[in-house]
Amino acid sequence: MPLEDFDSPAEWRQDLDRRWPERLAIQDRLVAEVSAAVDQCGDSISVLELGTGDGSLALRLRSNRPAINLTAVDRNAVLCDYGRGRDEAIQWLCRDLTEPWRDELSGPFQIVYSLQTLHDLGGRDVLAQTYARVADALGAGGVFVHADFVEPMPHDDPAKPRRFAPDVHVELFSDVGLAATLVERRDLLGCFVATKT
Ligand SMILES: C[S@@+](CC[C@H](N)C(=O)[O-])C[C@H]1O[C@@H](n2cnc3c(N)ncnc32)[C@H](O)[C@@H]1O
């Protein structure tokens, strides 16, 4: 199944899970970190997901912690409509994260999280810009749980790499006032917890 075939969102996500089996452990870690952060902050807090895909992660988090106010952003209209059909209590926003999305969202958010999405945005500059937008969207002491590739791939364009080693991420986080730790790594994927200092 092509990676950009969104006609059947559930099958598309299952295909991601088959291609990168390490997603499952990384996803479990991300859910555990977000849930722990919710427990620290209190229930009715604002949480933002970037790049929601078929919405499975958002639904899982809402079933764990039903009182959170969750906003879910993805650029793909099919996926956003699909997510909306699964849980109308989540605010589904169809937006391109390379555009200035921050001003459209009220915030501040206590927690932002993202799974295997930000490498798609186009490279180091836009990743740095996105980290800056996340830092701006977070309230004081807010937490960004970010899971994505932590190793360059052989077919990446060397002139415009999109996947970076953990130390690059930590430096980019630090540049925007986020103190980050890689809390788990499985094969190509890693999960960072970054706190707004
Ligand atoms: C590999 S999928 C991961 C989906 C989901 N987070 C998961 O792990 O199941 C990447 C997601 O990012 C979204 N995406 C890619 N580029 C984007 C952009 N520029 N703005 C918003 N969403 C984007 C895609 O539509 C897709 O849903």
The ligand as an ORCA input file, in Angstrom:
! r2SCAN-3c Opt
* xyz 0 1
  C       3.396      8.843      9.141
  S       1.853      9.608      9.424
  C       1.677      9.429     11.198
  C       0.234      9.541     11.632
  C      -0.002      9.295     13.125
  N       0.689     10.281     13.935
  C       0.455      7.897     13.484
  O       1.601      7.759     13.907
  O      -0.320      6.952     13.267
  C       2.179     11.341      9.213
  C       0.942     12.218      9.392
  O       1.341     13.585      9.295
  C       0.456     14.277      8.471
  N       1.222     15.378      7.863
  C       2.295     15.270      7.039
  N       2.721     16.487      6.671
  C       1.918     17.384      7.298
  C       1.839     18.797      7.311
  N       2.679     19.552      6.592
  N       0.893     19.388      8.065
  C       0.015     18.648      8.800
  N       0.029     17.298      8.810
  C       0.962     16.665      8.072
  C      -0.036     13.250      7.463
  O      -1.276     13.628      6.882
  C      -0.128     12.004      8.323
  O      -1.365     11.913      8.973
*
